[in-house]
Amino acid sequence: MTFVSFSFGFQIPAGEIMEADMQNTERKNGDTFYRQIFKLVLPIVIQNLLSAAVSSADVVMLNYVGQSSISAVSLASQYANILFMVFYGLGTGATILCAQYHGKGDMKAIQVVEGIALRFSLSFSLVFAGIALLFPQGMMRIFTDDAELIGIGASYLRFMSVSYLCWGITEVYLAVLRSIGRVVVSTAMNVLAFSLNIFLNAVFIFGLLGAPKLGAMGVALATSISRLIELFACFVVSFLSKDIKLDFRYMFVKNKALFSDFVRLSLPALGNDIAWSVAFSMYSVIMGHMGTDAVAANSFVTVVRNFGTILCFGTASAGGILLGNIIGMNKLEEAKDGATKVMKLTVATGIIGGLIVLGAMPIVLRYATLTEQAMHYLKYMMLINTYYVLGAAVNTTLIAGVFRAGGDSRFGFICDTITMWCYAVPLGFFAAFILKLPVLWVYFLLCTDEFAKWPWVLKHYRSMKWLNNITRDGLFEEG
């Protein structure tokens, strides 16, 4: 064994010194990773917190208007949830590429990817806005046959059509900003929109400051106005930005390699998010046909669950961005180690999320003004969600964060499609309409979906097949 001599009169084996140095380096790298991820997590958590606050404000304020308004808005909002998943899927495709190209240092590729994503997002938003404006009653009849809920929900959807158009632009631009680490700017945009949304909710729901008293329609009007202002703010940020612009000219820039990569990554992510969100909307269809008490209780539970998942979903988003940057630098071993750290954080934040739901129970049960039957449903639905958020946290982190950071969006699409459409949705319909089980049993069975995915998701994570550097060299050499 080789020894290193010191003037202090004793000797230490060189192997031990090297081992100690390696441990110190690993500890420093770990500390750096955690610092970086927390810098990203905090703004994302604030953003998600405000998003949840808007949803809760809607429910709390409509609580004073009436249970029918809560139920109608809850059902009509399923379309916004589907559209969000479309934008999220497109934004994910952009984020996967942009995060890795940011690590590589290719800003032009990022700008072209943004243009490609805008082509798709504007197409979807135009279709949704047109249907919401022209055929809102038909959209509501899919979820309920209650004439009162259809009438309230149709008016809500007409007012929401404007927000869909704005959303298609802002969601892509903000996703690109987040992918290059500008999460503070992205969060500031959302803070502006969400804060304004909450204020305008109160104005238009209750008719404050001389405004008309619109009830459920006021929620949609407030959302549309706040989205318009957010879009204007994005143009201001773009004008002041030195690197990434909101430039519609890039929608017409052609690059076959980037377009092919975007489609290859985005279509499975988009299919994944649509398959999941439509299947999750089927849960609302099932609950909607089991009575307004079930719908109203589920509306409150959704709000509380959103708060419970804020921290763990923020960790998933931040982890995906950071891992994408590392993989783009071609530091694959460092990315493996980072993925392990993200998983540990996810389990911890998932447990915290369950405790948040549990802690919110007495507050919600005290102030909710629902029927006695709805309150009974609400209590036990919240108890189920104390553990459900952990299942959602792990799956979201791996499927939408870690796997996609490594360019693997296909696995999530296959996994979620099979689990949701071959297991959860058929089970829910069978339990509700064939076996005619009580509402709470149906809800419990629907909430087993996340845990049914765990064996396949964890196996894929351990295989490391998701870890790929997908960047290209010489993208613009021909031009």
Buried (B, 14 or more C-beta within 10 A) or exposed (E): EEEEEEEEEEEEEEEEEEEEEEEEEEEEBBEEBBEBBEBBBBBBBBBBBBBBBBBBBBBBBBBEBBBBBBBBBBBBBBBBBBBBBBBBBBBBBBBBBBBBBBBBEBBBBBBBBBBBBBBBBBEBBEEBBEBBBEEBEEBBBEBBEBEBBBBBBBBBBBBBBBBBBBBBBBBBBBBBBBBBBBBBBBBBBBBBBBBBBBBBBBBBBBBEEEBEEBBBBBBBBBBBBBBBBBBEBBBEBBEEEEEBBBBEEBBEBEBEBBBEBBBBBBBBBBBBBBBBBBBBBBBBBBBBBBBBBBBBBBBBBBBBBBBBBBBBBBBBBBBBBBBBBBBBBEBBEBBBBBBEBBBEBBBBBBBBBBEBBBEBBEEBBEEBEBBEBBBBBBBBBBBBBBBBBBBBBBBBBBBBBBBBBBBBBBBBBBBBBBBBBEBBBEBBBEBBEEEEBEBBEBBBBBBBBBBBBEEBBBEBBEEEEBBBBBBBEEBEEEE
